[in-house]
Amino acid sequence: MFCTNCGTQFEGKFCPNCGTPAGGAVFAAPQVSTPSGAGPDPSEEQVLWEGQPAGLVGKAKSAGNINSVKYTVTSQRIIVEHGLIGKKKEEMEVGKIKDYSVKQSVAERLQKIGNILIISTDLTTPNIVLEKVEDPDHIKEIIRSAVLRYRKSMNITRIEHI
């Protein structure tokens, strides 16, 4: 099957190149014009997903336009912005990500939301939690694909010491 977003041929639930689910639903995918047969420029940062906390409280805040948290996953960084008036921005380079996991309570599973914990080697921001995101398994796969693409583009092999 071919990805409806970037045209990559793949098998499975998600495109390994851009994270688009099989079947075509696109979250926030950039439209990049490149010469025929050429892929996007790996040096250009591309937004892969943007979102806010969901669930009942998150949806109420979004409806009232007072949601003070914004998440952005790009091909190079994970960005978490906090605040309505005063702003705080946390960033984590994709190349420093060591691990990621999804955590959901029973109530969160019923609402199809969950938390994504991202662990990195960054000294100032070793962990980032994307709280109460919709379809957390899909977002985790977008992050995983971004990490794998980055490592491949930089020819990085990760070795764990036991």
N, C-alpha and C positions, 0 to 999 in steps of 0.2 A: 504494500500500500504506500501511497505517497502522502506526505504532509500537506494539508491544505494551506498552511501558512508559508513554509519555506521551500516546499517541493522535494525535500529529502525522502528517499525511499527507506522504509523501515518496517519492522514487524514488532508488535507489542501494543501497549496501551498509550504510550506517549512517544512523540518524536524525540530521538536522542539529540538532535541538533538544536531545536528551539523549545522543546517542552510542550508543544501543542498536543492535546489529547487526540487519540485516534477518533475519527468521526467529525472532527472539524471545529469544535468550540475553541475560540481564541480568547485569551484573557486580555493581555495588553501586548500585542506583538508589533514591533516596528516594521514599517514598510521600507525596505532598503532597495534602492535601484542599483543593480550591479550589472556588468556586462554578462551576456549569456554564458552560462557554464561556470561563472565565477561566484564564489560565496561571498558573504559580507566580510568587510575588512576587519580582521580580529583586533586591530588597534583601536577601532571605533567602539565606544561604549554604547550598548543597546539596552533599552528597557525591556526586560522579559516579563515582569509582572509588577503591578502596583495594587495596593489594597489597604484596608483599615481593619481594626478589630470588628468582628461581626457579633453574632448572638443578639439577644434581646436588647441589652444595654447599648452595644455598638450600633445597632440599627436605629435605636431611638436617638442617639447622639448624631448619627449621620443625617437623619430626617430633620433634626433641628439645626443642622450645619454647625455643630459644636464639637465634632469629633477631633480631638487634639493629637491623635497619633496617625502617622502615615508610614506605610512600609513600601519600599521600592527594592526590587531585585533586578540588577543589571548584569550584563555579561562580565563586569569587572568588580562590582561591589554589592553589598547588602547595606541599605540605608534605612535607619529608623529615625523619624522626626517626631518630636514631642512638643506640645505647647500651642496655645492659641495666640497669645500675645508675645510672651517670651518664648524663644525657640531653643531647643536642644537637639542636636543632630549627632547620631552615632553612626559610624561607618566601619565596615569590615571588608577588607579586600578578599575577593573570592579565592585568590591564591593562598591565603593563610588559613582557610577553613580545613579543619581536621576531621570533624564529624558533625552529624546532624541527626536529630530524632524527632518523632512526633509523639505527643502525649495528649490523650483525650480521656476525659471522665465519661461515665455513662450518659450523663445529661448532654455533654458536648457532642458525643457520637450521635445522639438523637437529633441535635441541631446541625450536624455535619460541619462542626467547627473543631478547632484544636490548637494547641500550642506547638510551635516548632522551635526546638533548642538547637542553636548553631554554636559549635565549639571551635575556637581558632587558636593559632599560635600568637595572635596579636597580644602584646603586653598591656596596652591601655584598655582594650575591649576584648577580653578573652572569650566572653559569651554574649550572645544576643538571643533574646526570645521574641519571636513573632507571636503575639498573644491573640487567641481566639480568631484565627483566620479561617475563612471558608475553604473547604476542600484541602485540608493541610497535607494530605498525602501527595496531591498533585503539585502543590507549591514546593514541597520537599524535593520532588523529582525535578522541578525546574532548577532548583539550587544545585542538586546533584549533577545535572547535565552541564550547568555552567562551570562547576568545579572540574569536571572531567574534560570539557573542551579547553579550559584554561591550561590544565596540566598537559594536555596533548599539544596545544599550540606552543607551550614553553619547553616541551620535551622533558617533563618532570616525572620521575618515578618515585613513588612514596614507599619508603621502607620503614617498617615498624620493628622496634627492638623489644624483644620479650624478655 
